[in-house]
Amino acid sequence: MTDLPDSQTIQGVLNFIVDPDRQKSIVELNMVRDIAIKSNGVVSFTLLLDDPNSPKRDPLIQECKDAIKAIASVSDVWVKVIANSPVVATPAPPTNALQNIPNVKYVLAISSGKGGVGKTSVAVNVAVALADMGAKVGILDADIYGPNVPVMLGMESAQVKVVKSESGADVVEPAFNYGVKMISMAFLIAKDQPVVWRGPMLNGVIRQFLYQANWGELDYLIVDMPPGTGDAQLTLTQSVPLAGAVIVTTPQTVSLLDSRKGLKMFQNMGIPVLGIVENMSYFIPPDMPDKQYDIFGSGGGKKTSEEIGVDLLGCVPLEISLREGGDRGVPIVLGHPESASAKALREIAKAIATKVQNS
């Protein structure tokens, strides 16, 4: 795409947008930060608001998007909203300055457009399958509001440890089980405590888990993302070079619609989408293993992958042993390796590894 706008051009169009509370330009009030323009025409920036939960928030964001999209070469606009607090009173480093994690070869995001599709189950089993194949694997539980990775990896009682690095800095020591290193938000909060964090705190903890953890040498760092397309996704895509993203969905129409939005977000941010995983493709009753029931419909993942031009990495059936393994902390790829679900998840892990290494 040619004739892309520069930061000054973006600031110029936003200069005409007025903060509804203070009746001054949002640029004049220094509410616009971290403008980034990608080669595909996607513009992203951070908007500082005194009250990110204000009912005036969404109309203001839409006004900003409309103004920027009026520039002919702009294909899309992404806005990260954070609270205007002393924590972010000074300009942050450019968000397009991606920082590698030392000794980590590939960082992969496992994401979904909506909750309840079994994303964490896929992430955990893919991580364990890769480790079982001989890879060095870590998993970052970035699902801030529903950190369930410790339960599924049998590490619910693990405690976060802080150790000193060779330089004397404090670093977080990951927990370890089934050949996988793991850090989770669940280690920092009480079991029944809800997480009601806003942008700056959420962004800060994700970056801390990425860069202030003793990951050691890893072939793959799997990041279990929260569902949707919010601050956590933007923080990750603007912090670390991602080798690719995997979108988890069910065959159900509403899930597929939401998954397309998540997939589009990664593509707009220049992240390779490795493919789609269709989870809960069909149900296999334990007393009739030769039968299958399409509880959530069928063929949706394949149809969607063909329509948007990405690969279908695999279809994972729903089995009682898959749910039981997650509840007991024994991933099905280890607990029931001969099950249809385990075989499908292993093939998905192999497909992901092949795609990453050949990219």
C-alpha positions in Angstrom: 0.0 0.0 0.0 1.5 3.3 -1.1 1.1 6.9 0.3 0.7 5.8 3.9 0.0 8.6 6.3 2.7 9.5 8.9 2.1 10.2 12.6 1.8 13.9 12.0 -1.0 13.3 9.6 -2.9 11.1 12.1 -2.4 13.8 14.8 -3.6 16.4 12.4 -7.0 14.7 11.8 -7.4 13.9 15.5 -6.6 17.5 16.4 -10.1 18.4 15.4 -11.7 15.9 17.8 -12.8 17.5 21.1 -12.8 15.8 24.5 -16.5 16.0 25.6 -15.6 16.8 29.2 -12.9 19.4 28.8 -13.9 20.8 25.5 -10.4 20.9 24.1 -8.7 18.9 21.4 -7.7 15.4 22.4 -4.3 16.1 20.8 -3.8 19.3 22.8 -4.7 17.5 26.0 -2.1 14.8 25.2 -4.6 12.1 25.2 -3.2 10.5 22.0 -0.1 8.3 22.4 1.9 5.6 20.6 0.7 6.2 17.0 1.8 3.3 14.8 1.2 2.8 11.1 1.7 -0.6 9.6 2.6 -1.3 6.0 -0.9 -2.8 5.3 -2.5 0.5 6.2 -3.6 -0.4 9.8 -3.3 2.5 12.2 -3.1 2.0 15.9 -2.8 4.4 18.8 -3.4 4.6 22.6 -6.2 6.9 23.9 -5.9 8.1 27.5 -9.2 8.7 29.3 -9.8 9.9 32.8 -12.6 7.4 33.1 -12.3 4.5 30.6 -15.8 3.3 31.7 -17.5 6.6 30.8 -20.6 6.3 28.6 -18.8 8.9 26.4 -16.0 6.5 25.6 -17.4 4.6 22.7 -18.7 7.7 20.8 -15.3 9.3 21.2 -13.5 6.2 19.9 -15.8 5.9 16.9 -15.3 9.6 16.1 -11.5 9.0 16.1 -11.8 5.9 13.9 -14.1 7.7 11.4 -11.6 10.6 11.2 -8.6 8.4 10.5 -10.5 6.0 8.1 -11.3 9.1 6.0 -7.6 9.0 4.9 -7.7 7.0 1.7 -4.7 4.7 2.4 -6.0 3.6 5.8 -7.4 0.1 5.9 -8.4 -0.2 9.6 -8.0 1.5 13.0 -7.3 -0.1 16.3 -7.6 1.9 19.5 -6.2 0.9 22.9 -7.9 2.7 25.8 -6.1 3.2 29.1 -6.7 5.2 32.2 -5.0 8.6 32.4 -3.1 8.0 35.6 0.4 8.9 36.9 1.5 5.5 35.8 1.2 6.6 32.2 1.7 10.3 32.6 4.9 10.2 30.5 5.0 9.0 26.9 5.6 5.3 26.5 8.2 3.8 24.1 6.9 3.3 20.5 4.6 0.3 20.5 6.1 -0.9 17.2 9.5 -1.5 18.9 9.0 -5.3 19.4 11.3 -6.9 21.9 12.4 -10.5 21.6 12.4 -12.8 24.7 15.9 -14.1 25.2 16.4 -17.7 24.3 12.8 -18.2 23.1 12.6 -19.2 19.5 8.9 -19.0 18.7 6.0 -17.2 20.5 2.6 -18.5 19.5 -0.8 -17.0 20.5 -3.8 -19.3 21.0 -6.9 -17.1 20.8 -10.6 -17.2 20.3 -13.3 -14.7 19.4 -15.5 -15.7 22.4 -15.3 -17.6 25.6 -16.5 -21.2 26.2 -15.0 -22.7 23.1 -12.3 -24.8 24.8 -9.4 -22.5 23.9 -7.4 -23.2 27.1 -7.9 -26.9 26.7 -6.5 -26.7 23.2 -3.6 -24.5 24.3 -2.6 -26.8 27.2 -2.8 -30.0 25.2 -0.9 -28.5 22.3 1.8 -27.4 24.7 2.0 -30.8 26.4 2.0 -32.6 23.0 4.9 -30.5 21.7 6.8 -31.2 24.9 6.1 -34.9 24.6 7.6 -34.7 21.1 10.8 -33.5 22.5 10.4 -29.7 22.3 11.2 -27.2 25.1 7.9 -25.6 25.8 6.5 -22.9 28.0 2.9 -21.6 28.4 1.9 -18.1 29.5 -1.6 -18.0 30.9 -2.6 -14.5 29.7 -6.3 -15.1 30.1 -6.3 -12.6 32.9 -10.0 -12.9 33.8 -10.2 -16.7 33.6 -6.7 -18.2 34.4 -7.4 -21.9 34.2 -4.1 -23.2 32.9 -2.8 -24.3 36.4 -5.9 -26.5 36.9 -5.6 -28.2 33.6 -1.8 -28.8 34.1 -2.2 -30.2 37.6 -0.5 -27.1 39.1 -3.4 -25.5 41.0 -1.5 -25.5 44.3 1.8 -24.2 42.8 3.2 -20.9 44.1 4.9 -18.2 42.1 8.6 -17.9 43.1 10.8 -14.8 42.7 14.5 -15.5 42.3 17.6 -13.4 41.7 19.1 -13.4 38.2 22.8 -13.2 37.6 22.5 -9.4 37.3 20.8 -9.3 40.7 17.3 -8.4 39.2 14.2 -10.1 40.5 12.7 -12.7 38.0 9.7 -14.9 38.2 10.4 -18.6 38.3 7.8 -20.6 36.2 6.1 -23.7 37.6 6.8 -26.9 35.8 4.8 -30.1 35.0 4.5 -32.5 32.1 7.6 -31.0 30.5 6.0 -27.6 30.3 7.0 -24.4 32.1 4.1 -22.2 33.1 3.2 -18.8 34.6 -0.3 -17.7 35.3 -2.2 -14.8 36.7 -3.8 -17.4 39.0 -0.6 -17.4 41.0 -1.0 -13.7 42.0 -4.6 -13.7 43.2 -6.8 -15.6 45.7 -8.8 -18.5 44.2 -12.2 -16.7 44.3 -10.9 -13.1 43.8 -12.2 -11.4 40.6 -9.7 -9.4 38.5 -11.0 -5.9 37.9 -8.0 -4.4 36.3 -7.9 -1.6 33.8 -5.4 -1.2 30.9 -2.2 -0.1 32.6 -2.2 -2.8 35.2 -3.2 -5.5 32.7 -0.6 -4.4 30.2 2.1 -4.3 32.9 1.5 -7.8 34.2 1.6 -9.3 30.7 4.9 -7.6 29.9 6.2 -8.7 33.3 5.3 -12.3 32.6 7.0 -12.0 29.1 10.2 -10.4 30.1 10.8 -10.8 33.8 10.3 -14.6 33.9 13.1 -17.2 33.9 11.8 -19.0 30.8 15.3 -20.3 30.0 15.7 -21.9 26.5 12.4 -22.6 24.8 11.4 -23.8 21.4 7.9 -22.6 21.9 6.2 -20.2 24.2 2.4 -20.7 24.0 0.3 -17.8 25.1 -3.2 -18.6 26.1 -5.0 -15.4 25.3 -8.3 -14.1 26.8 -11.2 -14.3 24.4 -12.0 -11.3 22.2 -10.0 -8.4 20.8 -9.1 -6.2 23.8 -6.1 -4.7 25.5 -4.4 -8.0 26.2 -4.3 -8.9 22.5 -3.0 -5.4 21.6 -0.3 -5.5 24.3 1.0 -8.9 23.1 1.0 -7.9 19.4 2.8 -4.6 20.2 5.3 -6.2 22.6 6.8 -9.4 21.2 7.3 -10.7 17.7 4.7 -13.4 17.3 5.5 -16.4 15.1 1.8 -16.9 14.5 -1.7 -17.1 16.0 -4.1 -20.0 16.2 -7.8 -19.3 16.3 -10.0 -21.8 18.3 -13.7 -22.0 17.5 -16.6 -24.4 17.6 -18.8 -25.3 14.6 -21.6 -23.1 16.0 -22.4 -20.1 13.9 -22.1 -17.5 16.6 -18.6 -18.8 17.5 -17.5 -18.8 13.9 -18.6 -15.2 13.5 -16.6 -14.1 16.5 -13.6 -16.1 15.5 -13.5 -14.2 12.2 -13.1 -11.0 14.1 -10.2 -12.3 16.2 -8.6 -13.6 13.1 -9.0 -10.3 11.3 -7.4 -8.5 14.2 -4.2 -10.6 14.0 -4.0 -10.2 10.3 -4.4 -6.4 10.6 -1.6 -6.3 13.1 0.6 -8.2 10.7 0.6 -11.5 12.7 0.6 -14.7 10.6 -2.5 -16.7 11.3 -1.4 -20.4 11.3 -4.9 -21.7 11.0 -8.2 -22.6 12.7 -8.9 -25.3 15.2 -12.4 -26.5 15.3 -13.1 -27.7 18.9 -16.1 -29.7 20.1 -16.6 -30.8 16.4 -18.8 -33.7 17.5 -19.7 -35.7 20.6 -18.5 -39.3 21.0 -20.6 -41.1 23.7 -18.4 -43.3 25.9 -20.7 -46.3 25.6 -21.0 -46.0 21.8 -17.5 -45.0 20.5 -18.5 -45.6 16.9 -21.2 -43.0 17.0 -20.9 -39.2 16.8 -23.4 -36.4 17.4 -23.0 -32.9 15.9 -24.2 -31.0 18.9 -22.9 -27.7 17.7 -23.4 -28.3 14.0 -20.8 -29.5 11.6 -18.4 -28.4 8.9 -18.3 -24.8 10.1 -14.6 -24.7 10.7 -13.8 -26.1 7.2 -16.2 -23.7 5.5 -14.8 -20.7 7.4 -11.2 -21.6 6.7 -12.0 -21.9 3.0 -13.8 -18.6 2.9 -11.1 -16.6 4.6 -8.1 -18.4 3.1 -6.5 -20.0 6.1 -5.8 -23.7 7.0 -8.0 -25.8 9.1 -5.4 -27.3 11.5 -7.8 -30.0 12.8 -11.1 -30.9 14.4 -11.2 -32.0 18.0 -14.2 -34.2 19.1 -15.9 -33.7 22.4 -15.3 -36.7 24.8 -16.0 -37.0 28.5 -12.4 -38.1 29.0 -11.3 -34.7 27.6 -13.4 -32.8 30.2 -12.4 -35.2 33.0 -8.7 -34.8 32.2 -8.9 -31.0 32.3 -10.7 -31.1 35.7 -8.2 -33.6 37.1 -5.1 -31.8 35.7 -4.1 -34.6 33.4 -4.2 -33.4 29.7 -5.9 -36.0 27.5 -2.8 -36.3 25.2 -1.1 -38.0 28.2 -4.1 -39.4 30.1 -5.8 -41.1 27.2 -3.4 -40.9 24.3 -5.4 -43.4 22.2 -8.6 -41.4 22.3 -9.9 -39.5 19.2 -9.4 -36.2 21.0 -5.8 -36.9 21.9 -4.9 -38.0 18.4 -6.5 -34.9 16.9 -4.7 -32.6 19.3 -1.3 -34.3 18.6 -1.9 -33.8 14.9 -2.7 -30.2 15.5 0.5 -29.7 17.5 2.5 -31.3 14.6 0.8 -29.1 12.1 1.6 -26.0 14.1 5.2 -26.9 14.5 5.6 -27.6 10.8 4.0 -24.3 9.8 6.2 -22.3 12.2 9.4 -24.0 11.2 8.7 -23.6 7.5 7.7 -20.0 7.7 
